[in-house]
C-alpha cells in the first residue's frame, strides 16, 4: 500500500455531490409522503 503525502491527499476527489443529491432526493420523497398521508389517509387492511 502506498502512503500518500499531503499534496496527494488534497487532490483526492470525494463523492460529496452524489451524497448531497441522494440526501436531498430522500428528503423530498419523505416530505411528499408526509403531505400525501396527511391529505389522503388510507386505512390499513
Buried (B, 14 or more C-beta within 10 A) or exposed (E): EEEEEEEEEEEEEEEEEEEEEEEEEEEEEEEEEEEEEEEEEEEEE
